[in-house]
Amino acid sequence: MNRRSGVGRVAAAAAVVAALLCPAQAALAASVPATCATSQLQPVPGIGQKLAGSVPVVFVHGINSSAAMWDVTSGVSIAGQAALIKGVTAWTFDYAHQSLEWVTNKPIGPAFAVSIACLEQASGHKVIVVAHSMGGLATQYAIGYPGSPAVGDVGELITIGTPYQGSPLLSAMQAVVGGSETGSLLGGDAGYVVFAEALLSACAGVATHTNSNPCSLVSVMRSPVGTALEEHSPDINGLPPWPTDLPVLDTAGDIRKIQVFTGSLTFSQGIGDGVVSLASASAHDTTGEPVVEHCTTETIGQLVHNPGGCFHTHLPNDPAIMNAVLGGIRADVKEEMSVAGAPVGVPTTPTAANTYLVQGQDVNRAPLHRPSCRPGCVLSGDASTVLKDTSWSVWSDTEAVGTGFLSLETCTPNCGSGGTYPPIPVVITLSHPVHDCLAQYGSGTTVLGGVRYFWTQVNWAYPKGLPTALHGANAPLNPWVWTGIADQANQSCNSQG
Amino acid sequence: MRHRKMIALTASVAAVVAAGLVVAVLSVRHEPASAGPGAAAAPSPGAAPAGAAVAVRLLLSAGGRSALTPELNAVLPAGQLFPEGTTFTAAPGGWHRAGAYANLAGTLHEPGHLARRAEIGLVYRHGRWLVTFETAA
């Protein structure tokens, strides 16, 4: 009796603690909450946008992972860049302690549903979800299970390597370790059986608790979710159907060949992103154009010890995938704001994180942030002036100061046809950042996301002097003002009205 | 005196371990495929068990395909895996095992080619080691 009372008191106390830790849940029954932050739902540092009136973007991680995968403190991470998009508040949802459980568990799908509902209610806008791996299936459950508070609250889903149909590799690994007659699998997924056994062998002696390589699947296959994520598993087939009107953009990795034998005879096959097959990761795209990052052959050794950019957990940092995700967010935000007529007047100021060096004075080229300039950063439009081997001591919101080497063409007889002077040691100071709007509103493939500023003035100092031939009137412009960049940036903002 | 005995004992153990490590650096050459599978006896730390060494030796032989798992053998095109005279020298500490699966790192030398670092994957199945992959390391 006492024991039962004790359990009851603990449960009551837990409910109070839960309400304190999870105001989102408590607030749903009350008025619109001022914030939805909980121990699981955390804001990504951004540009000071208030939740009310913003378009919330939630990043949700996958299996055997945590919200730390989004690297929110980095201004160049996908979540960090999303947080800088005008009109957006970015968030991460974390279920790290349950990430080897299936998505129907209360701290995953149901808790995510509460977070989504809270964000939708508090912002007045539908939520954009960016999901990595199993996070996509957590979203599927969150917005569709009977009684979900988040039904209709998601405006767009962008997935990165989500196993919509499960993982054939995981199925093959379970089969061979479980002692199934592998011969019976040869008719179907013979390649995956070979790949699974090769991978299990290669992972001997390799840490399986990190998800930086596919050896983490060894941990996964022993976990409760290890069978749920098998290809076409009953657990996956039992998830609620996707809302028919929900736009979904799938992104995926495509390692076209994995080589398990390098003798005189070879065998290789495509393996998707090394964990999720291409077919599975692109199975629910509604845009008709899933974004796929293709990679060439990797050996089984490379995949385990040094996987490339197409690998499952590397995809969120792959430039093509980042561009696709951020482009999708920006397009959706623009549409959402135009529909709602909501104010998008967010203060925009340069920061150390959002100020860049433009390559070749062309704003359509990918701008650089604290670049090391190896092999070189082209500064002039004709590529005759190149900065090399740079080390930055300052990169603030007002200036960047670094040391390096200046490579100048002799331009004899013409620029582009002659040699270069010996590298000139320089101290370079970049200043006068101007606001560029291309990344905020989008244009073609030039997508970085968010507010960004470009340096428009260079000042030089030459600790060891200049070559004699560059004395006097032949010296590089100092200061060197990049009016072309300022013009292009101004034009990009003016064209937005 | 007691201290001296301890030192002598420690030195003896070290010598035995060192000798074991030297033996562990197995060097296998192309040999007839008649070598039978060895027992999976407890090897020195980081050294391949005798049965695994037999599997590797068999892999490099003319009958190398019988060293492969049936699944790998089925997907590889027909032909001999390695030219005659191919050798594999295991690296010290190159043996790693987790359950039934293992890998062995070392140097592979095919006649007429530069020696290259290689890794061979193995699985212990039905009382013998079988090769699951071979790749450049």
Interface residues (C-beta under 8 A of the other chain):
Chain A: V177 T182 G183 L185 L186 A190 G191 V193 V194 E197 A198 L200 S201 A202 C203 A204 G205 V206 V218 Q259 V260 F261 T262 G263 S264 L265 T266 F267 T299 I300 G301
Chain B: T69 P70 E71 L72 A74 V75 L76 P77 G79 Q80 L81 F82 P83 H96 R97 A98 G99 A100 Y101 A102 N103 A118 E119 G121 L122 V123 T132 F133 E134 T135 A136 A137
